[in-house]
Amino acid sequence: MSTFYPYTDEFEALFKKWYMPLFYKALDWVEDEEVAKDLVSELFADLWKSYERIRHYKIGPYLFTAIKNKSLNYLRHQKVECDNRSAYIRMKEEILGDSDLLEQRLRKIQEVIDSQTPLTRFVFEACYYEDKTYQEVADMLAVSVSAVHKHISKMMAALRTELLVKERKQGND
């Protein structure tokens, strides 16, 4: 018996007995061997951390419930990632694929920029079109970085208001 951890041999026997049945159960859920291996490994790592506390449980049902939960959590996470990727692709295709919509948005953005004070316009264009840092723009204008930030915030608020509010109104029409 190991002197490092009193339950090492017991845990090792548990691992040998349950690894393959848990792997196949995870594989049934996730349909990917590498992912199933990872999930079972994670389960045993978690089990190791709390083994002293749970070693008297009916371990078979506990392990199968745990691997089912890990598999379902993995699948939920994959679905969210897939949904996010799909939404991004749809949005990108919608904007880039519809040149009229893209032109309309670009015109609206330019109108909003043109409607701002010359100083706000200058700060925005220096930061976003010329890739200057807030500090560089502040030095050019002999103002604080905070003042530059306020001009950028003002411009962004105007853009959000014009673009998002108008698009929502159009979407509701």
N, C-alpha and C positions, 0 to 999 in steps of 0.2 A: 504494500500500500504506500502511496506517495506521502511524504511528509510535507510537501508544499501545500496541498489542498486535500482535506480529508476525504473528499468524495470523487477524486480524480478517476479511480478505477471504476467506480459505479457509473460515473458520467460517461466514461469511454465505452462501457458496455451498452449503455443507453444509446449512445451515438451509433454504434455498430448495428444495433437492433433496428433502430427507427429511421436511419438516414435514407435508405432506398425507398421504403414505403412512403415517406414524406416527399421525397423527390418526385416519385410518380404521381402523387396526389397534386403537387404543385404544377407538374407538367400537364396534367389534365386541365388545370385552370388557365395557365399562361401560354401553353403551347410553344415554349421556347426552352430548350435544354439548359442553356447558359443562365437564363433568368431563373429557372427552377432551382438550379444549383445554388445560385446566389441567395435566393429566398430561404432555402433550407439552411444554408450556412449562417445567414443572419439570425434565423430562428435559434439555432444552437448557440450562437454567440449571446443572444439575449437570455437564453435558458441558463447558460453558464453563469451569468451575472446574478441570477436570482435562484440558482439551483438549490441552495441550502434551504431557502424558504419554501419552495414548491416541490421538493423531492418526494414528499409523502402524498402528493396528489395522484389521482388515477392518471398516469402520465400519457397513455395512448390517446384518450379523448382530448386531453389538454393539447397535445402536440398537433393532432389533426385539426382542431379548432383554430389553433394559432397559425398553422400553415394556410388554412383557408382564408383567415383574416389578412395575412401578409399578401397572399395572392390577389385577393379582392382589392386591397389597397393599391397594389402595383397596377392592376387593371384600371382602377379609377384614375390613378395618376397618368397612365398612358392615354386614357380618353381625354382628359383635360389638355394634355400636351397636343394631342391630335386636333382637338377642337380649336385650340389657340392657333396652331399652324394653319388650319383650314381657314379660319377667320382672317388671318393675316394675308394668305394667298388670295382669298376672295376680294379683300379690300384693295390689295395691290393691283389685281387684275381690273377691278372696277375703276380705279383711278387712272391707271396707265392705259387700260384698254379703251376707255371712253375719253378720247382726246377733247371732245367738247366740254366734258365735265372738268377735266384737268385745266383746260384754258380758262374756264369760268372761275375756278378756284384761284388760279394764278392772278387773274384780273382782280378778283375780290381782295386777295392779299395785298396787291399793289395799291389798291384804293385805300385800304386801311393804313398802310404805311404812309401814303401820301397825305392822309388826313391828320397825321400827328405833327407836333411842333418840329421845326427844323432840327433842334437839338436832339429830341427823342429819335427822329429819323436817322440822324447822323450816328448816334450811339448804336442803334440797332444794326444799321448797315455795316458799321465798322466791326461789330462783334460777329455778326452772322454771315455777311457776304465776304468780308476781308479776313475772317478768322482771327481777329485781334482779341486778346484777353481783356477782361474788365480793367485790369491794372494798366495795360498799355493805353486803353482809351482814356482812363482817368488821368494818366500822365499827359497825354496829348491835350486834354481839355483843362488841365490844372484843377481837377475836381477830385472828390473822394471816390473810392471804389463803390461805396454805398450809393452815391449819386448815380453812378453808371447802372448799378443794379436796379435802382428805382425807375430809370428810364426803360430798361429792358422789361421790367415787370409791367410797366404801363403799356408797352407795346404788346406784350403777350396777352394781357387782359383784353385789350382791344381786339386782337386777332381772335381770341377764344369767343368773345361776345359776338362778333360779327359772323364768324364762320360756323360755330357750333349752334348758336341760337337760330340763325337764319336757316341752317340745314334742317334743324329739328322742325321748324315751322313748315318748311317745304315738305318734309316727310309726313307731316300730319294733314297736309292738304289733300 
